[in-house]
Amino acid sequence: MRRRILKEPLRFYLIADPHYFDISLGAEGEAYEARSLTDQKCIAETGAIIDSAFTRIAADTETDIVLIAGDLTFNGEAASHRRMLEKLDALAAGGKRIYVITGNHDGSHEAYAFSGAKRFPVEETPREALWDLYYEHGIKDAVAADRGRMCYVARLGEGVRLLGINYNLDKRNGGFEDSMDWMLEQIAQAKASGDLIFAMNHVPVLPGSPVLAGEGDAMLKGWKRIAETLADAGLPLIFTGHMHMQSVNKLVTESGNFIYDICTGSLAGGPCAIRKISIDENWVMRIASSTVEDFDWDKNGLTAGEYFTWRFNRKIGHEIASRRVGRLAARMLQGVTLGKLARMLFFEADASLVDRNLLEFVVELIRNIFYGDQPYTEGTPEHAYAMRLLGRLRPVVWLAGKRLKQDIPSLAAAIMGKEMKIDYTAVIDLKNGGASA
């Protein structure tokens, strides 16, 4: 296959799931606090977070392209879309070329706001209105478009094409595979020209982690078949969001073709990621990720990172406490340490772990899966503890592993950490699929 050598490197920013909410609609009171407890992402704070991120992006004079992988608003409020467009327009006026796709929270998604003890409906945005609403930010530059299914192809530079796919679990515009023939045609045309083509879709094509492979909306239905079809057609890369998760995953087909799914954590909550990506003339992609370091909000004396972590931990704690079995388990485990559990199951824990609270450790492991680059790889005391624990719980683990198609070492790696950490910083060769940290 002929591959064009790019005349100059392509540079762009990538963010996902900003979930902007216009606080003038109402974001206070008991109803707001109750809703906020259940969410990893911020709501009222989103305007300040987006402003902080956009200020940093605007200041970068070397990078003029910004990709946004959907869920632009909290729940599709018309007012939130209007204000979000103002922010995008201001960024574009400063010289940025912006390419967006929409997500499942952007159109006809039970829009509401909060006041006192009640939440009340507000004007929502029909999904079919999104094409015209965001026309100026991506679609107007399209060299090919399928309005019915809200997909488009745009040239980001000479020899580089973006396939914007607006499928987001809303089957009113057809399933993902209903657009497959059109997408395959666009990929074939790019290949025939020697162009690099990559895609952006809100919902991941590959599971962000093996432990999420059984979650219904964690990736596209029929994801393996879809990923293999796209990879064999010559699509090496897709940028996604939706799961509020920082991950880089790869699938290789029986034919030896590959596709990477680069899922980016939500801008509205931990890890609040911003990716800066470059692709050189030889199709080598370099990813450098950072997080929002501060934003104009009363964070109760916490740094931005501490604030996002506090929210994430609060959400997980609330989910455990809100389930009947979870409440009982939480009470039972509240005073249990890793050392005590090890003694109960007749194995020895490393001295550095014996006093750590079990429940807090579980919450940390869940957070690490979503934050990416989990630290507890083979050779760490935490990994050794997990292997011993999973060994003691072998019957339960066998059932879970069978469902997830994972053996114990693979399951431990999925929960604790992979050796190659590329969720934030990576070098990926888009010609042969090789990757390094």
C-alpha positions as CSV (number, residue, x, y, z in Angstrom):
1,M,0.0,0.0,0.0
2,R,1.3,3.4,-1.0
3,R,1.7,5.7,2.0
4,R,2.4,9.4,1.5
5,I,5.2,11.0,3.4
6,L,3.7,14.0,5.2
7,K,5.3,17.3,4.2
8,E,5.1,18.6,7.7
9,P,4.2,17.2,11.2
10,L,0.5,17.4,12.2
11,R,-0.1,18.7,15.7
12,F,-3.4,18.8,17.6
13,Y,-5.0,18.9,21.0
14,L,-7.5,16.2,22.0
15,I,-10.1,16.5,24.8
16,A,-13.3,14.6,25.5
17,D,-16.4,14.9,27.6
18,P,-16.3,18.5,28.7
19,H,-20.0,18.2,29.8
20,Y,-20.5,22.0,30.0
21,F,-23.5,23.1,32.2
22,D,-24.8,26.6,32.1
23,I,-25.1,27.3,35.8
24,S,-27.5,30.2,35.2
25,L,-30.1,27.4,34.7
26,G,-29.7,26.5,38.3
27,A,-27.1,24.4,40.1
28,E,-27.6,24.6,43.8
29,G,-29.7,23.2,46.6
30,E,-30.4,19.7,48.0
31,A,-31.3,18.2,44.6
32,Y,-28.0,19.4,43.1
33,E,-26.0,18.1,46.0
34,A,-27.7,14.7,45.7
35,R,-27.0,14.5,42.0
36,S,-23.4,15.6,42.5
37,L,-22.8,12.8,44.9
38,T,-23.4,10.2,42.2
39,D,-21.0,11.6,39.6
40,Q,-17.3,11.5,38.9
41,K,-17.6,14.6,36.8
42,C,-18.2,18.1,38.0
43,I,-21.4,20.0,37.0
44,A,-21.4,23.6,38.2
45,E,-17.6,23.8,37.9
46,T,-17.4,22.9,34.2
47,G,-17.4,26.4,32.9
48,A,-14.3,27.3,35.0
49,I,-12.6,24.0,34.1
50,I,-13.2,24.5,30.3
51,D,-12.0,28.1,30.5
52,S,-8.8,27.0,32.2
53,A,-8.1,24.3,29.5
54,F,-9.0,26.6,26.6
55,T,-6.8,29.4,27.9
56,R,-3.8,27.0,27.9
57,I,-4.7,25.6,24.4
58,A,-5.2,29.2,23.0
59,A,-1.7,30.2,24.3
60,D,0.0,27.4,22.2
61,T,0.9,29.1,18.9
62,E,2.5,26.0,17.5
63,T,-0.7,23.9,17.5
64,D,-3.8,25.1,15.7
65,I,-6.1,22.1,15.7
66,V,-8.4,20.9,18.5
67,L,-10.4,17.7,18.4
68,I,-13.3,17.2,20.9
69,A,-14.6,13.6,21.2
70,G,-18.2,14.3,22.2
71,D,-20.4,15.0,25.2
72,L,-20.0,18.7,24.9
73,T,-22.8,19.4,27.4
74,F,-24.1,18.0,30.7
75,N,-27.4,16.7,29.3
76,G,-28.1,18.5,26.1
77,E,-29.5,21.7,27.6
78,A,-30.1,24.3,24.8
79,A,-28.6,27.0,27.0
80,S,-25.5,24.9,27.6
81,H,-25.0,24.3,23.9
82,R,-25.3,28.1,23.3
83,R,-22.7,28.9,25.9
84,M,-20.4,26.1,24.8
85,L,-20.6,27.4,21.2
86,E,-19.5,30.8,22.5
87,K,-16.5,29.2,24.1
88,L,-15.7,27.3,20.9
89,D,-16.2,30.4,18.7
90,A,-13.8,32.4,20.9
91,L,-11.2,29.6,20.6
92,A,-11.6,29.6,16.9
93,A,-11.4,33.4,16.7
94,G,-7.9,33.0,18.2
95,G,-6.8,30.9,15.2
96,K,-7.7,27.3,16.3
97,R,-9.4,24.9,13.9
98,I,-11.9,22.9,15.9
99,Y,-13.4,19.5,14.9
100,V,-16.1,18.1,17.2
101,I,-18.3,15.1,17.3
102,T,-21.3,14.9,19.6
103,G,-22.0,12.3,22.3
104,N,-25.0,10.6,24.0
105,H,-25.4,13.5,26.4
106,D,-25.7,16.2,23.7
107,G,-29.1,15.6,22.2
108,S,-32.6,14.9,23.6
109,H,-31.3,13.5,26.9
110,E,-33.7,14.6,29.6
111,A,-32.3,18.1,30.1
112,Y,-32.8,19.5,33.6
113,A,-31.5,21.9,36.2
114,F,-31.7,22.3,40.0
115,S,-33.3,24.5,42.6
116,G,-33.7,23.7,46.2
117,A,-35.0,20.2,46.8
118,K,-36.2,19.8,43.2
119,R,-34.7,19.3,39.7
120,F,-36.8,20.7,36.9
121,P,-36.9,20.2,33.1
122,V,-35.3,22.9,30.9
123,E,-35.2,23.3,27.1
124,E,-33.4,20.4,25.5
125,T,-31.7,20.1,22.1
126,P,-33.1,17.6,19.5
127,R,-30.3,15.3,18.3
128,E,-31.1,16.3,14.7
129,A,-30.3,19.9,15.5
130,L,-26.7,19.2,16.4
131,W,-25.4,19.0,12.8
132,D,-26.3,22.6,12.1
133,L,-25.5,23.7,15.6
134,Y,-21.9,22.6,15.3
135,Y,-21.5,23.0,11.5
136,E,-18.8,25.6,11.9
137,H,-16.6,23.3,13.9
138,G,-15.6,20.5,11.6
139,I,-18.5,19.8,9.3
140,K,-18.0,22.9,7.2
141,D,-14.5,21.7,6.2
142,A,-15.8,18.2,5.2
143,V,-14.7,16.7,1.9
144,A,-17.4,14.0,2.4
145,A,-20.4,13.9,4.7
146,D,-23.4,11.7,5.6
147,R,-25.8,14.0,7.2
148,G,-28.4,11.3,7.9
149,R,-26.0,9.5,10.1
150,M,-24.1,12.6,11.1
151,C,-20.6,11.5,9.9
152,Y,-18.0,13.5,8.0
153,V,-14.5,13.4,6.7
154,A,-12.2,16.4,6.9
155,R,-8.6,17.1,5.8
156,L,-6.6,18.1,8.8
157,G,-3.5,18.6,6.7
158,E,-2.0,17.5,3.4
159,G,-2.1,13.7,3.5
160,V,-4.2,13.4,6.7
161,R,-7.9,12.8,7.0
162,L,-10.2,12.7,10.0
163,L,-13.3,10.5,10.0
164,G,-15.8,12.0,12.4
165,I,-18.3,9.4,13.5
166,N,-21.3,10.7,15.4
167,Y,-22.7,7.4,16.7
168,N,-23.2,7.5,20.4
169,L,-25.6,4.7,21.5
170,D,-28.7,6.6,20.1
171,K,-30.0,4.3,17.5
172,R,-32.4,6.8,16.1
173,N,-29.8,7.5,13.4
174,G,-29.1,3.8,12.9
175,G,-26.5,1.6,14.5
176,F,-22.8,2.0,14.1
177,E,-22.6,-0.7,11.5
178,D,-25.4,0.9,9.5
179,S,-22.8,3.5,8.6
180,M,-20.1,0.9,8.0
181,D,-20.3,0.8,4.2
182,W,-19.9,4.6,4.0
183,M,-17.0,4.5,6.4
184,L,-15.2,1.7,4.6
185,E,-15.6,3.7,1.3
186,Q,-14.0,6.7,3.0
187,I,-11.1,4.6,4.3
188,A,-10.6,3.0,0.9
189,Q,-10.4,6.4,-0.8
190,A,-7.9,7.6,1.7
191,K,-5.7,4.5,1.2
192,A,-5.9,4.9,-2.6
193,S,-4.5,8.4,-2.2
194,G,-1.8,7.2,0.2
195,D,-3.3,9.4,2.9
196,L,-3.3,8.6,6.6
197,I,-6.9,8.4,7.9
198,F,-8.0,8.1,11.5
199,A,-11.3,8.3,13.2
200,M,-13.0,9.9,16.2
201,N,-16.2,8.5,17.8
202,H,-17.6,9.2,21.2
203,V,-18.1,5.6,22.4
204,P,-15.0,3.4,22.5
205,V,-14.4,0.6,20.0
206,L,-12.2,-1.4,22.4
207,P,-12.8,-2.0,26.1
208,G,-10.8,0.5,28.1
209,S,-9.8,-2.3,30.5
210,P,-10.4,-6.1,30.4
211,V,-12.4,-5.7,33.6
212,L,-15.0,-3.6,31.7
213,A,-15.4,-6.0,28.8
214,G,-18.8,-7.1,30.3
215,E,-20.2,-3.6,30.7
216,G,-22.9,-3.0,28.2
217,D,-22.2,0.6,27.3
218,A,-18.4,0.6,27.9
219,M,-17.8,0.1,24.2
220,L,-19.8,-0.4,21.0
221,K,-22.0,-3.5,20.8
222,G,-20.2,-6.0,18.6
223,W,-17.0,-4.2,19.3
224,K,-14.6,-7.0,18.3
225,R,-16.2,-7.4,14.9
226,I,-16.3,-3.7,14.3
227,A,-12.7,-3.2,15.4
228,E,-11.5,-6.1,13.2
229,T,-13.4,-4.7,10.2
230,L,-12.0,-1.2,10.6
231,A,-8.4,-2.5,11.2
232,D,-8.5,-4.8,8.1
233,A,-9.9,-1.9,6.1
234,G,-6.8,0.1,7.0
235,L,-8.0,2.3,9.9
236,P,-5.1,2.3,12.4
237,L,-6.4,4.6,15.0
238,I,-9.6,5.9,16.6
239,F,-10.0,8.6,19.3
240,T,-12.8,8.1,21.8
241,G,-14.3,9.3,25.1
242,H,-17.5,8.4,26.9
243,M,-16.0,6.3,29.7
244,H,-14.2,9.2,31.4
245,M,-11.2,7.0,31.2
246,Q,-7.6,7.5,30.3
247,S,-6.5,4.4,28.3
248,V,-4.6,3.3,25.2
249,N,-5.6,-0.1,23.8
250,K,-4.7,-2.1,20.7
251,L,-6.4,-4.9,18.8
252,V,-4.5,-7.1,16.2
253,T,-6.6,-9.1,13.7
254,E,-5.9,-12.6,12.4
255,S,-4.6,-10.9,9.2
256,G,-2.0,-9.0,11.3
257,N,-3.7,-5.6,10.9
258,F,-4.1,-3.4,14.0
259,I,-6.2,-0.6,15.4
260,Y,-5.5,1.6,18.5
261,D,-8.3,3.1,20.6
262,I,-7.1,6.2,22.4
263,C,-9.7,6.9,25.0
264,T,-9.3,10.3,26.8
265,G,-10.5,11.0,30.3
266,S,-13.3,13.5,30.8
267,L,-12.4,17.2,31.0
268,A,-15.1,17.6,33.6
269,G,-13.6,15.4,36.2
270,G,-10.6,13.3,37.2
271,P,-8.2,12.9,35.6
272,C,-9.3,15.9,33.6
273,A,-6.9,15.1,30.8
274,I,-5.7,17.2,27.8
275,R,-3.7,15.3,25.1
276,K,-1.3,17.0,22.8
277,I,-0.5,14.8,19.8
278,S,1.9,15.1,16.9
279,I,2.2,12.8,13.9
280,D,5.5,13.2,12.0
281,E,6.2,12.8,8.2
282,N,6.7,9.0,8.7
283,W,3.4,8.5,10.5
284,V,5.0,8.2,14.0
285,M,2.5,9.5,16.5
286,R,3.7,11.0,19.8
287,I,1.2,11.6,22.6
288,A,1.9,13.8,25.6
289,S,-0.9,14.1,28.1
290,S,-1.4,16.6,31.0
291,T,-4.2,17.6,33.3
292,V,-5.9,20.8,34.3
293,E,-3.7,22.1,37.1
294,D,-6.1,24.8,38.4
295,F,-9.4,26.5,37.7
296,D,-11.3,29.4,39.2
297,W,-13.4,27.8,41.8
298,D,-13.6,27.4,45.6
299,K,-12.0,24.0,46.0
300,N,-11.9,24.0,49.8
301,G,-8.2,24.5,49.9
302,L,-7.5,21.5,47.6
303,T,-5.5,21.5,44.4
304,A,-7.3,20.7,41.2
305,G,-5.9,17.2,41.2
306,E,-6.9,16.7,44.9
307,Y,-10.4,18.1,44.2
308,F,-11.0,15.7,41.3
309,T,-9.7,12.7,43.3
310,W,-12.0,13.7,46.2
311,R,-15.0,13.7,43.9
312,F,-14.1,10.4,42.4
313,N,-13.6,8.7,45.7
314,R,-16.9,10.2,47.0
315,K,-18.7,8.8,44.0
316,I,-17.4,5.3,44.5
317,G,-18.1,5.5,48.3
318,H,-21.6,6.6,47.5
319,E,-22.2,3.8,45.1
320,I,-21.1,1.2,47.6
321,A,-23.2,2.8,50.4
322,S,-26.3,3.1,48.1
323,R,-26.5,-0.7,47.6
324,R,-28.0,-2.8,50.3
325,V,-25.3,-5.5,50.0
326,G,-22.8,-2.7,49.6
327,R,-23.8,-1.0,52.8
328,L,-23.4,-4.3,54.7
329,A,-20.1,-5.0,53.1
330,A,-18.9,-1.4,53.7
331,R,-19.7,-1.7,57.4
332,M,-18.0,-5.0,57.7
333,L,-14.9,-3.8,55.8
334,Q,-14.7,-0.4,57.4
335,G,-12.1,-1.5,60.0
336,V,-10.5,-4.3,57.9
337,T,-6.9,-3.7,56.9
338,L,-5.0,-5.6,54.2
339,G,-3.0,-7.3,56.9
340,K,-6.1,-8.5,58.7
341,L,-7.6,-9.9,55.5
342,A,-4.4,-11.6,54.7
343,R,-4.4,-13.3,58.1
344,M,-8.0,-14.4,57.6
345,L,-7.1,-16.0,54.3
346,F,-3.8,-17.5,55.6
347,F,-1.2,-15.6,53.6
348,E,1.3,-13.0,54.5
349,A,1.1,-9.4,53.5
350,D,4.2,-7.2,52.9
351,A,4.9,-5.0,56.0
352,S,4.2,-1.9,54.0
353,L,0.6,-2.9,53.4
354,V,-0.6,-4.4,56.7
355,D,-2.1,-1.2,58.0
356,R,-3.7,0.0,54.8
357,N,-7.5,0.1,54.9
358,L,-9.1,-2.5,52.6
359,L,-12.0,-0.3,51.5
360,E,-9.8,2.6,50.7
361,F,-7.5,0.3,48.8
362,V,-10.4,-1.0,46.7
363,V,-11.5,2.5,45.9
364,E,-8.0,3.4,44.9
365,L,-7.7,0.4,42.5
366,I,-11.0,1.4,40.8
367,R,-9.8,5.0,40.5
368,N,-6.5,3.8,39.0
369,I,-8.3,1.9,36.3
370,F,-10.1,5.1,35.1
371,Y,-7.1,7.4,35.7
372,G,-4.8,5.1,33.7
373,D,-1.2,4.0,34.0
374,Q,-2.0,1.9,37.1
375,P,1.1,1.8,39.2
376,Y,1.0,-1.6,40.8
377,T,2.8,-3.7,38.3
378,E,4.6,-7.0,38.9
379,G,7.3,-6.6,41.5
380,T,5.4,-4.2,43.7
381,P,4.1,-5.4,47.1
382,E,0.5,-4.5,46.0
383,H,0.7,-6.7,42.9
384,A,2.1,-9.6,45.0
385,Y,-0.7,-9.1,47.5
386,A,-3.3,-9.2,44.7
387,M,-1.9,-12.4,43.2
388,R,-2.0,-14.1,46.6
389,L,-5.5,-12.8,47.3
390,L,-6.8,-13.9,43.9
391,G,-5.2,-17.3,44.4
392,R,-7.0,-17.7,47.7
393,L,-10.3,-16.7,46.1
394,R,-9.7,-18.9,43.1
395,P,-13.3,-20.3,42.6
396,V,-14.8,-16.7,42.5
397,V,-11.9,-15.5,40.4
398,W,-12.3,-18.4,38.0
399,L,-15.9,-17.4,37.4
400,A,-15.0,-13.8,36.9
401,G,-12.1,-14.7,34.7
402,K,-14.2,-17.0,32.6
403,R,-16.7,-14.2,32.0
404,L,-13.9,-11.8,31.1
405,K,-11.8,-14.4,29.4
406,Q,-8.8,-13.7,31.7
407,D,-6.5,-15.9,33.7
408,I,-5.4,-14.8,37.2
409,P,-2.1,-13.2,36.1
410,S,-4.0,-11.3,33.3
411,L,-6.7,-10.3,35.7
412,A,-4.2,-9.0,38.2
413,A,-2.5,-7.0,35.5
414,A,-5.8,-5.5,34.4
415,I,-6.7,-4.5,38.0
416,M,-3.2,-3.5,39.3
417,G,-1.2,-2.3,36.3
418,K,0.4,-3.1,33.0
419,E,4.2,-3.1,32.5
420,M,4.1,-0.7,29.5
421,K,2.6,2.5,30.7
422,I,1.3,4.4,27.6
423,D,-2.0,5.8,28.8
424,Y,-0.5,9.3,29.1
425,T,2.8,9.4,27.1
426,A,3.3,7.2,24.1
427,V,5.1,6.8,20.8
428,I,3.1,4.8,18.3
429,D,4.2,3.9,14.8
430,L,1.0,4.1,12.7
431,K,2.6,2.1,9.9
432,N,3.6,-1.1,11.8
433,G,1.7,-0.7,15.1
434,G,4.7,-0.6,17.4
435,A,4.4,1.3,20.6
436,S,6.7,2.5,23.4
437,A,6.3,4.7,26.5
